[in-house]
Amino acid sequence: MKILRAVLSFFLICFVLPLFGCGGGGGGGGGGGGTGWSTPVTLESTGLIAGLVQIAGDSSGNYMAVWQQPDSGSDNVYAAYYTPASGWEARELLDDLVLDSYNPQVVTDGVGKFAAVWEAEDGIYARYFDAGSWGVTKRMDDGSVTSARPQVAADGSGDFMVVWEEGIGFTADIYARKFNDVAAAVEISSAVGDRENLQVAADSTGDFMVVWVDNASGDLYARRFSGGWIASEVISTDLAWAPQVAADGSGDFMAVWEQPDSDTSNSIFTNHFTSGAWAGAERREVLTLDGFYPQVASDGAGNFMIVWEQDDGVVNSIYGAGFDGAWDSAFPIEGMDDMASIPQVSANSAGDFMAVWAHDDAGDDDIWARSYDIGTSSLGSLVLVDERTNDADAPQVAGGSANFMTVWSQSDGTAESIFASLYE
C-alpha cells in the first residue's frame, strides 16, 4: 500500500542547507567523482520471482550479487559475477540442496575472494569464491537445533566469519565460525535469553566485531574477535533495535542503531570503538521525530558515513551524517516529494560514499542515489537510477575500485527480477 504524503518544499533544502547541494537527475557531480549511472540490466530472465538481493564489490571493480529465487518447486540461492572486462556473467545456482534456501548474504575480502552464506530449512550453509569459481558447499552449524539469519564478514587476508542465531522459541543464542575452521561453531552470547538483529564487520588486520540485541532487556551487545573471542560488552541499555556495524582499516569499528530517546521519538545513535574501547553512545539524529533503519559504511581510512530514514514532520526523507574524526551535523540527502525509504550506503576504495534508496514517485517506487564527499562535506547530484514504470524495491549498493554497483528487485513485466546499474 502506497503512503500518500504532502509536498516538502525543495526550496528549503536548497537555501537552508546550500552546503549539501541540490538538483536531480544528471551525472555524478559533486562527491562521487564519476560520470553517472549506467542503463540498468537484468541479471536473470527466468520469469520466476527473484528478491532479497545482496551485493559486494572488491578493489578491482569486480562484483558479486546473490539473491533468492524459486526453481523446480523450492526456493534457491543464485549468484552472478561481474568483471570490468566481461560484464555480468550468467547466474549460477549456489545451493545444491533439495530443501528451501533463504536470506543469502555475500561479502568480499577486497582482493578477489567472495563468500556467500544462506539459511536452509535444516541449517546454515556457505560457499567460497576464488580464482573465478565457487568451491563446495559447507555446512556451518551442527544441525542440532534451528539456525537462522546468518551474516558474514571478511578481513583483508581471506578469512571469513559467519555468525547466526541458533535456538528454539525464545532462547536464541548467537553462534560464530570461521569458514575454514575445522572446529565446531562456538556460542558467543552468554546470558540466557533471546537475541536477534545480529550483524558482523571485520577490519583488515583480522579483527571481527559482532553486535546484537538482547530481546529480554533491550540492551545492545558487542563482542570482538582478535585472535580469540574477547568478553562481550553492553554498548547501549535503552531498548536498542536494528543495529549495524562497520570497520575501518586500523581496528576501529562504528555501530549505529535506533532507540527511543527522552523526547519520546525513535532516534539514531552511534558508538565508536577506538583504541580498544567503546567511546559511548551518542545521538546523531537532530529532529524530534522518528528515525529508522540506520546503515553505516567505512572507507577503510577511518571515515564513516551513516544514513537513515527520517520523519521530518511532512514526509519520510533520507538523512545522513559523516565522520572524519568528528561527526558532521545530520543533513538531508534528499528533499523530494513522497515517501523515501530503505536507504543503503557504501564506500569505494577511492574514499567516496554513495547512498541509494527507494522513492515513491507518482505511485511507482524508483531507485535514487547520491554521492557524498566526506573531505568537503558535500553531496553530489541527486540521480534517478531506475526509470522503469514498475515498482523497484530493496536497493543495495557496494563500492569497487573507483565505482559503485547498485542492485534491486523489480518487475520486468512478467515477474520480479534482479536489476543492476554501475556508477563510474
N, C-alpha and C positions, 0 to 999 in steps of 0.2 A: 504494500500500500504506500503510495507516494504521500509525502507530507507537504502540503502547500504552505508557503511562507510569504511574509511580506517582504518588500524590497528593502535591502540595505544599501544606502547611498554610497556609490563608488567615489563620489566627491570627498567623503570623509576620509577614506583610505589614502587618496592621493594628496590631500592637503594637510591632514593632521599628521600623517606619517610619511612624508616625502622621501625620507631616507631609504625606505624599503622599496620604492618604485611602484609603478602601476603598469597597466597595459594588459592586453590579451592577445592570444594568437601569436603569430610571427615566429621568429627564430629563437635561438637560445638566449642571447643577450646576457647582460649582467654577469652574475656569478658563475654560470656554468662554463663559459669559455668555448662552447661548441657551436655548431651551425644549426641544429634543430633535430626534431624527431622524424624518423623515417615513416613511410607509409606502413600501417600495421599489416602483419602477415599472420595467417593461422598456422598453428603448429600441428594440427591434426584435422582431418576432414572425414571422420567416420560416420557422422550423423548420430552419434551417441552422446549423451550429456557428459560434459567434462567440467571439472571445477577444482577448487581448493589448490590452485596452482601456486607454486613457490619458485624462487629464482635465486641463483648465486652466481657471482662473477669473479674471475681471477685477474691478476695484474697484467696478463697478456691480452685481455679483451675476450677471453673465452667465457661462455655462459652455459649453465645447466638449468633447465626447467624441469620440474616434476609436478605431476597432478594425479588426481583420482578420476577414474572413468570406468563405467560398466562395460563388460565384454564377456560374451558367452555365458550370461546368467550370473556373473559375480562382479563385484567391484574390484578393480585392479589399479595398480600404480604404474604410470608410464613416465618416461623421461625423454627429453630432446636436448641435443647438444649443439651449441653454436660456436663456430670459429670465425675469426675475421676473414680467413681465406675462402671458406666454403659456405658460410651462412649456416642456416639451420639444417641439421640432418633429420632424417625420418624418425618419428617417435619409436621408442623401444620399450618393450614390456620389462618392468623391473621385478615384479613379484611373480615367481613361478609357483604360486600356491593355488590350491583349489578353493580355499576359503576366501572370504571377502577381505580386502585390504583398504585401509583408510588413512587419512591425515598424514600425507607424506611431507617430509621436510628435507631440505638439501643445504649443504654448506661446502665451502672450498677452503683449502689451506692457502690459497692465494697464488700458488705456483703450479697449477695444473691438475691437482688432485681434488676430487669431489667425493662426498659421501651422502647417501640418501638413507633415511630411516622412515619407517611407517609402522602403523598399528594394524595387525591382522586379528582375525577373530580369536586366535589362540595365543597371541603374544606380540613381541616387538622384534622387528627384523631390520637388517641393514645391508647395504651393498657399497662397495668401494670402487671408484672410477679412477684409473691411472693408465697412462700411455694410450689413451684413446679408446679404452674398452672397460666394461664393467666386470668385476670379479664375481665370485659366487655369493649367493645369499647366505647371510649369517644370522642366526638367532641370538638375541642379546639377553633375554630373560630366561628363567628356567621353566616357565610354564606351570608353576605350582598354583598360582592364583591369577586373577585377572590383571592384565597390564594394559596401560592406555596412555595416550597423549605424549608420545616421545618428542624430544627436542635433541638437537645435535650442534656441536661447535667444534671448530678446528683451530689448532695453533699453527705456527709457522713452520713446523718441522714434520707435518704429515700425520700428527696424532689427532684422532677424532674421539670426542667424548659424547656418549649417548646417555641421556637421562630420561626417566619416565615415572609415571605414577603406577604403583602396584598395591593391590589390596582388594578387599571386599567391603561393600557397604560404605560405612563412614569411618573406615580405618585405613585409608590410602596412605602409603609411605612413598618416599622418593628414593629411587634406586639409580645407580650410575655404573657405567662400564665403558672402558676404552674399547674401540673397535678391535684392536689387535690383542687385547688381554686374553690369556688362556684361563685365568681365574674367573670365578663366577662374579656376577654383579654384587655390589655392596650397597647396603642401605645407608643413605647419608642424612636422613631425617631421624631425629632421636626421640622426641616426646611422643606419647601415644596421642593420636588424633587423625584428622583428615586433612590432607594437603593437596593443593592444586595450584593452577596458574604458574607452573614451573617454567623457567627459562634458563638458558646457559649461554655463556660467552667465553672466549679464550683470547689470550694475548699471544704475541709472537714468541714469548720466552717459555711457553709450556704450562702456564698457569691457567686454570679454569675457574669460573665463578658461576654458581648456581643460585638462583633466587626462587622462592615460592611463598605462598600464603598458607598459614595455618587457619583452617576454617573455624575452629573452636574459639580461638582468641582474636582472630583478625590481624595477628602480627605478621609482619613481613620478615622472612628469614633469608640469610645468605650464608653460603658455605664455599670456601675456596679450596681448590686442589693445587698444591705447589710441591710436587714430588710425593705427596701423600695428602690425605684429607685433613684439613685444619678444622677445629671445632666450629660449629655453626654459631651465627650471631643474629640477634634480633636487630633489624635496622629501621623498623617503624613499628609502633604499637597502637595505631589508630585506624583499624579496620581498612587496611590496605587492600587494593584489588588491581588486577591486570598489570602486574609488574613486567618490565622489560629490562634488559641489561646489555651493555656493550663494553668493549675493551679497547684500550689504545695499544701502542706497541711497546710500552715500558712498564707494564704491570698495574696500571690504573684501570679502574672499572667505573662505569656510571650506571646507576639504577634509576629508573623512573617508574612512577605508578600513580594511580588515582586513589584518593581517600577523602572522607568528609573533613571539613575544616570548621573553625569556630563561627564562621558566618553562615553555617548550615549548607553551604554549597559543596559539591563534589569537586575537589581541587587536584591539581597536578603537582607532585612532589618529586624531588631528586635527592640522591645521596651519592657522594663521590668517594670512592675507595682510592686512597692515595697514600704513599709512604707506609703501606702495610696496615692502614686503619680506615674505617669509615668516618667521614668528616661530620656526619649528622644530616638529618632530613631537613630540607628547605623547600618552601613553597615557590613554585615557578609561575603559576597562573596568577594574574593580577586582577581579574574581574571577580565579581561576587556571585557569578552564575556558574553553572556546572561545566566542568571539563572532563572529557572522556578519552579512552583508547589511546594512551600515550605510546609513542615509539621513540627509539633512540638509535643513533648511529655514530660511529667514530671514524675519523680519517687515518687513524693509526699513529698520528703525530701529537696526540694529547688534546685534540679538539673534538668536541662532541656537538651534536645537534639533536634536539627533541622536537617532536611535532605532536599535536593532539587535536581532537575535535572539541570546539568550544561554543557553548551557548553564549552569544553576545547580547542577548536581550531582544534581538529581532529575528535572527536565523542562527543555525549552527554553521560556523565557519571553521577554517583550519588555521591554527596558530602554531607558532614555533618560538624557539629560543636557542641561541648559540653559546657555547662555552669554549673560550680560548685561554684558560687560566682563571677566568672570572665569567660569570653569566651576564649576557646581554639581557635587557628587559624583554619580556614576551612581546611578540608582534604578530599582526595578522599576515598570513601568507596569501590569502585571497579574500576578496570582499564582494563576491558576486552574489546575484540573487539566488534564492532557492537553496536547498539543503546540500551542504558539503559534508562528506563523511569518509570513514575508513582510511585515514592518512597512513602513509608509509614513508620512510626516509632511508637513504643510503648515502655512502660516500665512495668516491673512486680513488684510485691511487695517486691522482694529481691533487687531491685535497679538496675537491669540490663536493658539495652536498646537493642532493636532489630529493624533493618531496613530490609524491604523487597522491591522488585521492580521487574518489568518485563524487560527481556533482550532478544533482538533479537539474536538468535543463529542459523545460517545457514538456515534462512527462517522461523523458528518457534520461537515464544515468549515463554520463560521459566520463572519460578519464582525462584529468588535467594534471599538469606538472609545473613545477617552478624550482629553479636552481637557487642556491644560496652561497655567497662568498663570505666565509667566516672572517677572513682577514680584513675586509672592508665593511662587514655587516650590511651587505647589500643583496637584494633579491634580483634575479633575472626576470625576463618577461614571463608573463602568465601564458601558458601554452596549452591549447586543446590538442591532446594526443590522439584521441579517437573521435571520429566524426560519423560513425555509423548510426543508424536510426534506432537500433535495438539497444536495450539496457546493457551497460557494461558494469561488471561487478568485481569487487575484491581485488584491486590492483596490488601488485608487489613490484619492488624496484631493487636492483642491485647495481653496484658500481664495478667497472672493469678498469682498464688501463687509464684512459682519459675520457671514458664514455660511460653511459648507463644503458641498462635494458629494463624496460617495464613490461610486465605480463599481466593479463587479466582474463576473466571468463566473460563470454558474450555470445549471444545467438548469432549464428551465421545464416539464419533463415530457415534452418532445419532443426537444429538443437544447439545447446550451449557448447561452445567451442573455446579453445585457448588461443589468444592472440598475443602478439609481441610487437614492440617497437623499440628501435635503437636510437639513442641520442648520442651524437658525436659532432 
